[in-house]
Amino acid sequence: MRFTLLTGAVLLVSAQANAAIEQQLTQCAGITDKLERLVCYDNLAASIQATTVTNNNTAPIAVAPIVTPAAPPAAVATAAPVATAATNVEDNFGMEVKRVQENTTDKIYLNVESIAEDAYGALKITFTNGQVWKQTENRKFNLKVGEKVFIEKAALGSFLMGTESRNAKVRVKRLK
């Protein structure tokens, strides 16, 4: 019974709060000047956000009356730092990837320690440094134990393995 009464009270309070907000929205919509109307909506949003943060969900939401500021240049002054921040973001766009690429190598040379073939014919190559790579393409690629191969970065985060003696490469992925 208490739960039902509490639920009913909360619904009544929220309905009253919504009515007050709707009334203030219609007042803002009635303003003809674009800047004043925007300031009115901003003040309404700020007052709703401030009361929501300070009050719990069980307390009624009180909405402050709308006050339009007399000095619209203040709104223009606050927009200037946002523009400079956006300019800095635009200046640094794409540079994060470039900084990461400066610290990496594009090609490594390894010696083959062992070669295994899975049921589908793909090679599983273990190198002398302990790395294990697997062939992902369904092509024949001849390798011998002790042969020196290179693995280089390819497009979209993939890798190619090949030898200097042949003009053939095969796509691989690292297992270990």
Order of alpha helices (4+ residues) and beta strands (2+ residues): alpha-alpha-alpha-alpha-beta-beta-beta-beta-beta-beta
